[in-house]
Amino acid sequence: MPDRGGGPSGPRIRVGRPSRRVRTLLMTLGVLAVLAMLFVMFAGFWTDWLWYRSVDYSSVFTTTLGTKIGLFAVFGVLMALAVGTNIWLAHRLRPPLSAMSVEQQSLDRYRMSIAPYKKWVLLAVTSLVGLVAGASAAGQWRTWLQWVNGVSFGQRDPQFHKDISFYTFDLPWYRFLLSFGFAAAVLSLIAAALVHYLYGGLRLTSPGGRATAAATGHLSVLLGVFVTLKAVAYWLDRYGLAVKSSGLKSTEGWTGLRYVDANAYLPAKTILFIIALICAVLFFATLWRRTWQLPVIGFGLMVLSAVLIGGLYPAIVQKFQVQPNEQAKEAPYIKKNITATREAYGIDGSEVTDYVGKSDLKGKSQQDKERLRGAADSTASIRLLDPNIVSPTFQQLQQVKGYYQFPSTLDVDRYKVDGKEQDTVIGLRELNINGIPERNWINDHFKYTHGYGAITAKGTTAVGEGDPAFTERDLPTKGALGKYEQRVYYGEKTTQYSIVGGPQKELDYSGDSGEKSYSYEGKSGVSLANPVNRAAYAVAFGEPQILYSGAIGDGSRILYNRTPKERVESVAPWLTIDGDAYPAVVDGRIQWIVDAYTTTNGYPYASRTTLGDTTADSLTTGQRAVVAQQNQVNYIRNSVKATVDAYDGTVKLYQWDTKDPVLKTWMKAFPGTVKPKSQISAGLLDHLRYPQDLFKVQRELLTRYHVTNPGTFYTGSERWQVPDDPTNKSGNAVPPYYLSMRMPGQTAQAFSLTTTFTPKSRENLGAFMAVDADAKSSGYGKIRILKLPSETTTSGPQQVQSKFNGDPEIANKINILKRGDSEIEYGNLLTVPLDDGLLYVEPVYVRGAGSNFPRLKKVLVTYGDKTAFEDDLGKALDAVFEVKSPAPGTQPPTTGTTPPASENPTVKQAVKDAQDAFDAGQKALESKDWAAYGKAQQDLKAALDRIAKAEAAAPGGTKPGS
């Protein structure tokens, strides 16, 4: 031993082995550490399984997990076998003696160092490549399930005449297999070459031959496999041309074959396929010829052919055949693209009608103006309550407690008020975790667990100082919705977990008599009675108190994944979810309704679109979610309507599009998860509507694909664009609006989703589009487009807003409204087709100084050159159409000697009954006796009906409504 400074006589220090007790302790700690890591890994798996079982979708978990494990195992083993077998074979084919050279002497050291561990090295290498390949394959579980369960579209592509399912379900799987084969061939080739080099089969600097015959044969076979796979790739590339995205002059998002593809690339791929097969045969022939000469020549020919035939020849065709007459050459292929795109996005049934778009009141008689004024009322139920603005008003007037909140954007639905269905703005009073007076773990997760009640207001009117006309209000809520379960445990704002049903009571709500307690009675959530479950959730949520808290006991259940979107995404990971879930009171329960889509990006000839771009508008900047932001698709269907119960979180998926082959494929893969359309209840059907995100995707495509003539499509002369929202300065697209209206050709109002278009790079109106959004309607999903003449100067939304802002009289009134630091907010600018013209209506809200909520104060209306800015819609319409409405309560005078029907004793009694019912209703309203109020309303209606019948039957009388 070297001298460490103590000298020869220095003491020696002996380091003894640790005692048995220490060794046992260290071993125990090591085992415990390993068990802890395993439990952490197990916790995530176990809690996922418990959650899926709690929502009765355990088959989704097992099918998905089983598919991933199967793919991981099969392809991991295949890759390990491929690489391991070639390593073993290369070692087996090593030369018995290595040439004595400097190169081989230096390699001897590596060979000697590896020799004792050869089996372990082989195991490590094959395990590593197997794990990587298996993990990659497991990510293809959707591709596998679609391939193995694929359903025919019953429709063939125009070029190769294959069923569309080949491109959507088969081709992606074949491409994955091909990429896996390439990876296996390349890794095997690299591994075999390294082993041959290490053991002398390949020599770079040694004298003599560069490779032994065995190494030559082995590597040539691997190269032959690689080239064979390249031949297969050339063959599949032929079909890939049908779903290839490429640029075409004057087009965007072009997908499918062009002239150069069909007449140059397609034959080139076929020729290259044949050349690659010949080249592969030459590599395999090296087993007998033992020379690289022919394979190298063949490989060089293949590379040269790829450059000349696959690259240069198509460029020549494009330059000298296509470009001189591109429009004529591309016309047949443009037609195929138009047809496929319109079919893939469900816009092939769009009805485009020429529309005059001339709103001119000059020269019209007073009778015509009065007719237009009446038509304005009957054509549309103008919704003045803007759900994108009035959330703060709901918050101010109906929040009640600081720990409740409404979403920043409310929803529009339809409810019956006084027996008549009308557009209604609705929002749920959800839990606001940041508003809890005292924040701590018990309050956050045990005491404050749910919101309370749905608040609704008429969409067409306001009351008092411009407040919403609430039809359901207060806490607990009372009004038009009747009796229903008001507790909201699942909602868009409910993102934290809650533990309910145990010894710790929840705060139900605070009423006049103080706080009400409650204990959850639903079957939702996962039981925490089992200590293993508690430990798993303590680890999964990083909250150790879950394991030992005394607030958890028998009956305790943990609720999480509580937003409607994430619940539907979890039970149906193969669906794309709409960005706006909306609530509805259905059969005594609050149900979140979620629209879901099936998509693919493999529909031949259909142009692709990025969902995140086409569904973005002025409301998706922090208010509403954007659907599947980066997903590129070229086929979409609203195939599923889903519901999430706001009380117990029950998720139900209903088949909506019964013809969609993509949905049918997924239903085969996950049997029993999607209920048939026939199980949708009548109450739920009343509230289903056409989804906004699908509408936004379709309107974006229709800016180009409303044109069906290839020549016009190529020139782009009829291009439209979705205008920017003129009511704010975001610079983003105007959102679509729900509105009950009657389009030209319709006999009655229909709940619709509407939007406008302007010509490309211009601000005048180009077209108006509406889709029948009422799921009960026979015309549901029918897209109607009113196309204005290209030379028209009809004002578009931005120009109308500028007209409002630039009118001196209106500007003066707005300045008066702004006094005292009040703020003006413009509501949705609604467009209504009326008598070959267009009526624009925009509510104006004032957010008073010192208040934090807007109130409806004015209504802007314009028709042609006439503009009005009045206190309510009726006055504004009267002013625009220059009509004076009769004073309230007056009746048209009677003529002749016939006495009025009101002198009839029956009418007199009915009038008295009506007055008595009205007075009773007012008293009930003051005392908030809703049962008495409802009865009074029924009595009032009955009395009014008697009056109407008596007047119609009286001599000289008139029919009601005349």
Salt bridges, closest charged atoms under 4 A:
ASP108 OD1 - ARG111 NH2 2.10
ASP237 OD2 - LYS269 NZ 3.61
GLU252 OE2 - ARG719 NH1 3.69
ASP261 OD1 - LYS244 NZ 3.55
ASP261 OD2 - ARG258 NE 3.91
GLU351 OE1 - LYS782 NZ 3.80
ASP368 OD1 - ARG371 NE 4.00
ASP377 OD2 - ARG373 NH1 2.75
ASP411 OD1 - ARG624 NH2 3.88
ASP411 OD1 - ARG689 NH2 3.75
ASP413 OD1 - ARG414 NH2 3.61
ASP413 OD2 - HIS687 ND1 2.92
GLU421 OE2 - LYS776 NZ 3.75
ASP444 OD1 - ARG439 NE 2.83
GLU465 OE1 - LYS857 NZ 3.32
ASP467 OD1 - ARG855 NE 2.67
ASP474 OD1 - ARG473 NE 3.42
GLU485 OE2 - ARG487 NH1 3.11
GLU506 OE1 - HIS450 ND1 3.41
ASP508 OD1 - HIS450 NE2 2.91
ASP508 OD1 - ARG487 NE 2.81
GLU569 OE2 - LYS565 NZ 2.76
ASP580 OD2 - ARG624 NH2 3.60
ASP580 OD2 - ARG689 NH2 3.13
ASP595 OD1 - LYS641 NZ 2.53
ASP617 OD2 - LYS696 NZ 2.98
ASP645 OD2 - ARG589 NE 3.01
ASP648 OD2 - ARG589 NH2 3.12
ASP657 OD2 - ARG637 NE 3.97
ASP686 OD1 - LYS776 NZ 3.93
ASP693 OD1 - LYS696 NZ 3.50
GLU718 OE1 - LYS787 NZ 3.56
ASP774 OD1 - ARG414 NH1 3.09
ASP774 OD1 - LYS776 NZ 3.24
GLU809 OE2 - LYS813 NZ 3.65
GLU825 OE2 - ARG847 NH2 2.76
ASP835 OD2 - LYS364 NZ 3.91
ASP835 OD1 - ARG371 NH1 3.60
ASP871 OD1 - LYS858 NZ 2.56
ASP878 OD1 - ARG373 NE 2.59
GLU882 OE1 - LYS369 NZ 2.33
GLU882 OE2 - LYS866 NZ 3.30
ASP913 OD2 - ARG946 NH2 2.48
ASP916 OD2 - LYS912 NZ 3.16
ASP939 OD2 - LYS935 NZ 3.21
ASP945 OD2 - LYS941 NZ 3.28
